[in-house]
Amino acid sequence: MARRLAPTDCYALMNALVEEAIGANAAITAVDTSSFVSAGESVLSAGTENVLNALAMVVGRRMVAVRPYNAPLRLINAIDTGVYSDRILKDSFYSRWAQPSGAFNTDLYTNLAQGFTAGENIGGTPPAAQSTKSQWEQNLPIPMEFNFAGRNTWQDCSTIPEIQLQQAFRSEADFSDFVTGYMMERANDLESQKEAYNRMTLLNYMAGIYDLSSDMPGSAVDLTAAFNTEFGTSYTAAQLLSTYLKEFMEFFTARVKIDSDRLTNRSVNYHWSPAKQIDGVDYYLLRHTPKEKQKLFLYAPIFAKVQSYVFPEIFNPQYLRIENYEGVNFWQNENAPMSIEVTPAIPDTSSPASQIAGSKVALDNVLGVLFDEDALMIDYQLDTALSTPVEARKHYRNIWYTYAKNSICDFTEKGILYYLG
C-alpha cells in the first residue's frame, strides 16, 4: 500500500490515541498507524442554564477547574514545509568502492611498460586487461532518493455563546473567568491531539524497527537475552525489573554508552540499507550519527528508581546530552505503560519504491529507543484557528481549528529499540 498523497482525515485515529493516552481504556488496544506514517455532584439542585445544560444557576462563588496542559514527546524533530507542499525529497548516496591503482606496477596490473597507452592494454591468452583503464574512466555517484509524502488532517471546533450564559454568573468578571477556563480546556484538548500525533509517530517508528529487525542489523535489542548472555544467567524480564533491577540498570547504562559510540561509526549497522547492485558489484548505504544528533526516549518510571547513578553515567559530554533526552511515562496506554501494540508503516524492502503495512508488533516491556534525529520527524504543514462571525439570529460564534501534518519515519537512518523479551 503506497502512501496516500491526498489529505487523509485522521480524526478517528487521534481520538483513539487520546483515549489510550488518558487511560480511558483499561487494557491496551491495538492501533494501526500504517495508513498515517493515529467526585462531587455534577449539577446543583438550583437547576442549570438551558444552552449547555451543565452550568448551575449562580449560587455564591464559582471556581473554574482548568489548568494548562503541554503535550509531551517534543523531542521529535519538527520541520515545516508549509501548506504549499506535502512532499519531502531526501537524497542519499551509496558508498563506492576503492579502485585498483594505476600509478605503479602491482601484483594485479602492469601499468607502466614500453608501448603501453594510457588506457587498458589487452593481451595474454585469453585476452585480459593488463593495465587499468585511463583517467577518463567514469565513476558517477549512485544516488538514492526517497519521497516522504502525504498529509494527515483533522479539525476541531469551539462554540462561544455570546449572551446566553450570563444568567449563570454574578458579573462580567465571573463570566470572563468561565470563558477563559473554557478556552483553556479547549486548548488542552488540542494539546492532547498534538500529543496523540507525536505518539503515533513514535509508536510507528518503534514498531517499525522491530518489524524490520532482519534488515536493520543490531537495531532491535532484547535486553533480557543480552543480559543473560553477558552473565550466564536465565533471569526473566520480571526478575530483571524487580529483584535484579540495580544490576540490570548498570548493564543497560553500559550498553547505551557502547551503542551511542557505535552509532558514530559510518557503517551498515543499525539502519536499513536498500539493496543496490551494478554490474555484479554490491553497493551499500552507509550512515553515521554524531553524538549531538542522537536522541533518546526512555521509560521514565524505571529510571526514577535508579536515576541518581544512571543519569550521571549516561548524560555527560562524551556520551549523550541531557537536552537530547526525554522521559516517557507510558508508550501507548497509561494502564499498560511499557506495552505497545502497533501495525506500522514500513518500506517494502523487496520493492523500495513503495511502503506497506507491516506485521502487527506486540511488545510488553519496551524500555526506550535511541535514534538519529532525522529518523523521526513531523512535518507541520498547517496549524490555524479561524473564527466565524456572530450568528445573527442565535448569537453564537464558532472557532475552527485546522491541522495538517505528515508523520515521517526514515528507517535508513540509525536507531536502536530496547525491549525486554
Stockholm file with secondary structure:
# STOCKHOLM 1.0

chainA/1-421         MARRLAPTDCYALMNALVEEAIGANAAITAVDTSSFVSAGESVLSAGTENVLNALAMVVGRRMVAVRPYNAPLRLINAIDTGVYSDRILKDSFYSRWAQPSGAFNTDLYTNLAQGFTAGENIGGTPPAAQSTKSQWEQNLPIPMEFNFAGRNTWQDCSTIPEIQLQQAFRSEADFSDFVTGYMMERANDLESQKEAYNRMTLLNYMAGIYDLSSDMPGSAVDLTAAFNTEFGTSYTAAQLLSTYLKEFMEFFTARVKIDSDRLTNRSVNYHWSPAKQIDGVDYYLLRHTPKEKQKLFLYAPIFAKVQSYVFPEIFNPQYLRIENYEGVNFWQNENAPMSIEVTPAIPDTSSPASQIAGSKVALDNVLGVLFDEDALMIDYQLDTALSTPVEARKHYRNIWYTYAKNSICDFTEKGILYYLG
#=GR chainA/1-421 SS CCCCCSCEECHHHHHHHHHHHTTCSSSCCCEECTTCCCCCCSSCTTCBCTTTSCSBCCCSCCCCCCCCCCCSCTTSEEECCCTTCCEEEEEEECBCCCCCCSSSCCSSCCCCCTTCCSSCCEETTTTEESSCCCTTCCCCCCEEEEEEECCEEEEEEEEEESSTTGGGCSSHHHHHHHHHHHHHHHHHHHHHHHHHHHHHHHHHHHHHHHHTTTTSTTCEEEHHHHHHHHHTCCCCHHHHTTTTHHHHHHHHHHHHHHHHHHHTSCBSTTSCCCCEEETTEEEBCCBCCCGGGEEEEEEHHHHHHHHHHHHHHHBSTTSBCGGGEEEESCSSBTTBTTCEEEECEEECTTSTTSEEECCCEEESCEEEEEEEGGGEEEEEEEEEEEECCCCTTTCEEEEEEEEEEEEEECTTSCEEEEECC
#=GC SS_cons         CCCCCSCEECHHHHHHHHHHHTTCSSSCCCEECTTCCCCCCSSCTTCBCTTTSCSBCCCSCCCCCCCCCCCSCTTSEEECCCTTCCEEEEEEECBCCCCCCSSSCCSSCCCCCTTCCSSCCEETTTTEESSCCCTTCCCCCCEEEEEEECCEEEEEEEEEESSTTGGGCSSHHHHHHHHHHHHHHHHHHHHHHHHHHHHHHHHHHHHHHHHTTTTSTTCEEEHHHHHHHHHTCCCCHHHHTTTTHHHHHHHHHHHHHHHHHHHTSCBSTTSCCCCEEETTEEEBCCBCCCGGGEEEEEEHHHHHHHHHHHHHHHBSTTSBCGGGEEEESCSSBTTBTTCEEEECEEECTTSTTSEEECCCEEESCEEEEEEEGGGEEEEEEEEEEEECCCCTTTCEEEEEEEEEEEEEECTTSCEEEEECC
//
